[in-house]
Structure formats: structure tokens, C-alpha cells
Amino acid sequence: KRAVQCQEKKLFNAGPFSMRYDPAGKKVKELIGEGKLGKIGRISLSYFSGTASRYAGWGCGWVLDKNIFGGGAMHNVGVHMLDLLRFWGFSIEYIKGSKTYNLNRNEVDDISSIMLSIGGGAYAIVESGYLVQNPYQGTRFSLFCEKANLEYRDKKLNIVWHDNTIL
């Protein structure tokens, strides 16, 4: 409905980088900024959205058109995880990646994985995708650090401190 209203009024319409505003995203930024996690070893982030076919139903079929949009899952939903890494203060450098086009039978990728160097000898793995069905959708991330491990899943951030400290 909003997309149609924006189109009628010739307004730009986009989903923001919402993880920046999520309390968990802000908490991780705070812990990294204050140095409480120590050295970061590895970060794993994933964002799987609903089916690719929903875009046609929403009147946004252009998202699956390579000539208009340019990319698929990583370009559309994985970019939110890349933004989160930048929000946390990491520089990102592409190392390698892979993608598949065979699940949703579209011309853009439906599942993508990339490996990134994020500085200080650490790396990040980002996975994103469109689902054939909706058994799971949403974001997850894990950070493996010198002083703690963090896991965000089901909209809850869990922190396990290696010295049993509770903040």
C-alpha cells in the first residue's frame, strides 16, 4: 500500500538500515567502542527474508529484474548486514563469495555468502537469501571475541563472558 502511495506521489521509498536502531545493534557498537570485547576474531551475520515471489505481489517485481536492480539476495537484504559491520566501526574488504540461482528460478541470486576481511586479522561471513517457503526469516549474528562471545537470534542478544563477568 505504501509503495503505491509513494509511486503516485513520485516519492522515494526504501527500507532503512534498521539494525542500526535495534537495541542489540547499538549494544554491540557500545561494547566494541568501549573495548570491552577485546580482540575480535570472527563475526557471522545472516539475513534471510521471505520468498522472492512476494515482490511481485507487492508490485515490486523490479527487485528480481537484474537489468533494473542489478542483484538479488545480497544486494537487497545482505546489504543490511554489511551496513551493520560498518556501523560497528569495521572496514570491510571482500575476500570471496558464492551464490545460487536455482531455488526461486529468478535471474538474480537467491542465496549468497561472502567472506570479508574486517581489519585486525578478523574476518566476517555474511549470508543472505530468499526462501522458497517461510520456515525461518530474520536476522542472526554471532561475534567471537577475546573476552566474550555474543549471539543475536530471535530478537535477543546473549553475551557469554569468558571470565563469567556480568555487565
C-alpha positions as a printed NumPy array, in Angstrom:
array([[  0.   ,   0.   ,   0.   ],
       [  2.747,   2.463,   0.962],
       [  4.74 ,   1.633,  -2.165],
       [  1.73 ,   2.527,  -4.327],
       [  1.173,   5.76 ,  -2.393],
       [  4.824,   6.718,  -2.835],
       [  4.719,   5.873,  -6.515],
       [  1.598,   8.005,  -7.018],
       [  3.269,  10.961,  -5.292],
       [  6.626,  10.289,  -7.034],
       [  8.364,   9.846,  -3.678],
       [ 11.396,   7.695,  -2.915],
       [ 10.535,   4.675,  -0.78 ],
       [ 13.113,   2.414,   0.862],
       [ 13.657,   0.208,   3.876],
       [ 16.212,   1.806,   6.216],
       [ 19.203,   0.075,   7.716],
       [ 17.063,  -0.883,  10.696],
       [ 19.661,  -2.908,  12.601],
       [ 21.373,   0.387,  13.458],
       [ 18.331,   1.254,  15.544],
       [ 17.831,  -2.132,  17.146],
       [ 18.923,  -2.182,  20.809],
       [ 21.147,  -5.229,  20.128],
       [ 22.954,  -3.478,  17.269],
       [ 23.529,  -0.436,  19.459],
       [ 24.729,  -2.571,  22.394],
       [ 27.325,  -4.341,  20.233],
       [ 28.538,  -0.977,  18.917],
       [ 28.872,   0.262,  22.504],
       [ 30.797,  -2.84 ,  23.661],
       [ 33.165,  -2.673,  20.692],
       [ 33.66 ,   1.084,  21.096],
       [ 34.469,   0.743,  24.796],
       [ 36.907,  -2.109,  24.105],
       [ 35.02 ,  -4.47 ,  26.426],
       [ 35.066,  -7.375,  23.972],
       [ 38.809,  -7.311,  23.404],
       [ 40.141,  -8.504,  20.081],
       [ 37.517,  -9.647,  17.573],
       [ 38.227, -12.985,  15.885],
       [ 35.23 , -13.691,  13.684],
       [ 31.759, -12.348,  13.037],
       [ 28.97 , -14.289,  11.388],
       [ 25.845, -12.47 ,  10.148],
       [ 22.812, -13.74 ,   8.282],
       [ 19.608, -12.244,   6.968],
       [ 17.048, -14.465,   5.282],
       [ 13.87 , -12.814,   4.118],
       [ 10.651, -14.335,   2.846],
       [ 10.07 , -15.754,  -0.586],
       [ 11.269, -13.908,  -3.668],
       [  7.796, -14.22 ,  -5.192],
       [  6.362, -11.806,  -2.625],
       [  7.917,  -8.891,  -4.521],
       [  5.619,  -9.456,  -7.485],
       [  2.617,  -9.488,  -5.13 ],
       [  3.773,  -6.202,  -3.641],
       [  4.111,  -4.603,  -7.072],
       [  7.908,  -4.582,  -6.699],
       [  8.843,  -7.226,  -9.245],
       [ 11.708,  -4.984, -10.361],
       [ 13.684,  -6.282,  -7.339],
       [ 14.057,  -9.576,  -9.229],
       [ 14.986,  -7.93 , -12.549],
       [ 18.767,  -7.972, -12.983],
       [ 18.684,  -5.134, -15.535],
       [ 16.828,  -2.805, -13.158],
       [ 18.037,  -3.764,  -9.695],
       [ 21.336,  -5.428, -10.505],
       [ 21.442,  -8.1  ,  -7.845],
       [ 19.486, -10.425,  -5.644],
       [ 19.621, -11.517,  -2.027],
       [ 22.972,  -9.975,  -1.063],
       [ 22.195,  -6.77 ,  -2.909],
       [ 18.73 ,  -6.479,  -1.368],
       [ 18.869,  -7.965,   2.147],
       [ 22.533,  -8.854,   2.774],
       [ 23.448,  -5.189,   2.431],
       [ 21.798,  -4.626,   5.831],
       [ 24.405,  -6.893,   7.423],
       [ 27.221,  -5.098,   5.584],
       [ 25.851,  -1.825,   6.909],
       [ 25.803,  -3.268,  10.431],
       [ 29.516,  -4.114,  10.173],
       [ 30.26 ,  -0.54 ,   9.097],
       [ 28.014,   0.816,  11.861],
       [ 30.092,  -1.152,  14.37 ],
       [ 33.202,   0.565,  13.022],
       [ 34.724,  -2.115,  10.799],
       [ 36.234,  -1.524,   7.408],
       [ 35.246,  -4.283,   5.044],
       [ 37.237,  -5.818,   2.23 ],
       [ 35.83 ,  -8.548,   0.001],
       [ 37.748, -11.841,   0.035],
       [ 35.461, -14.302,  -1.746],
       [ 31.854, -15.322,  -2.161],
       [ 29.361, -17.648,  -3.753],
       [ 25.734, -17.555,  -4.78 ],
       [ 22.993, -19.725,  -6.174],
       [ 20.176, -19.007,  -8.586],
       [ 18.424, -22.359,  -8.502],
       [ 15.873, -22.199,  -5.67 ],
       [ 13.498, -19.474,  -6.794],
       [ 14.315, -19.721, -10.509],
       [ 14.94 , -15.986, -10.889],
       [ 17.67 , -14.201, -12.806],
       [ 19.091, -12.762,  -9.567],
       [ 20.767, -14.786,  -6.838],
       [ 18.522, -16.302,  -4.2  ],
       [ 21.202, -17.263,  -1.651],
       [ 24.581, -15.559,  -1.295],
       [ 27.539, -15.94 ,   1.055],
       [ 30.566, -13.698,   1.239],
       [ 33.74 , -13.647,   3.31 ],
       [ 35.191, -10.284,   4.279],
       [ 38.329,  -9.045,   5.982],
       [ 37.251,  -6.581,   8.694],
       [ 40.655,  -5.479,   9.961],
       [ 42.891,  -6.524,  12.83 ],
       [ 43.232, -10.059,  11.464],
       [ 39.486, -10.662,  11.881],
       [ 37.002, -11.733,   9.261],
       [ 33.247, -11.811,   8.772],
       [ 30.939, -14.178,   6.949],
       [ 27.683, -12.691,   5.628],
       [ 24.876, -14.9  ,   4.336],
       [ 21.599, -13.756,   2.856],
       [ 18.791, -15.25 ,   0.914],
       [ 15.23 , -15.507,  -0.239],
       [ 13.384, -18.569,   0.933],
       [ 11.283, -20.976,  -1.073],
       [  8.96 , -21.183,   1.938],
       [  8.973, -19.241,   5.196],
       [ 10.263, -21.67 ,   7.86 ],
       [ 12.739, -19.039,   9.069],
       [ 13.227, -15.459,   8.255],
       [ 15.061, -12.72 ,  10.033],
       [ 18.493, -11.752,  11.187],
       [ 21.093, -13.541,  13.267],
       [ 24.629, -12.669,  14.181],
       [ 27.464, -14.031,  16.299],
       [ 30.699, -12.41 ,  17.406],
       [ 33.625, -14.469,  18.66 ],
       [ 35.895, -12.215,  20.691],
       [ 38.806, -12.335,  23.102],
       [ 36.674, -11.555,  26.177],
       [ 33.198, -12.771,  25.202],
       [ 31.036, -14.444,  22.607],
       [ 27.807, -12.762,  21.534],
       [ 24.824, -14.265,  19.767],
       [ 21.764, -12.448,  18.456],
       [ 18.868, -14.658,  17.458],
       [ 15.102, -14.493,  17.803],
       [ 15.473, -10.785,  18.613],
       [ 17.507, -11.499,  21.757],
       [ 21.196, -10.734,  22.382],
       [ 23.072, -13.225,  24.562],
       [ 26.558, -12.428,  25.847],
       [ 28.791, -15.087,  27.361],
       [ 31.791, -13.555,  29.104],
       [ 34.832, -15.819,  29.264],
       [ 35.566, -14.785,  32.864],
       [ 31.879, -15.074,  33.945],
       [ 31.55 , -11.287,  34.315],
       [ 28.003,  -9.979,  34.182],
       [ 27.524,  -6.426,  32.895]])
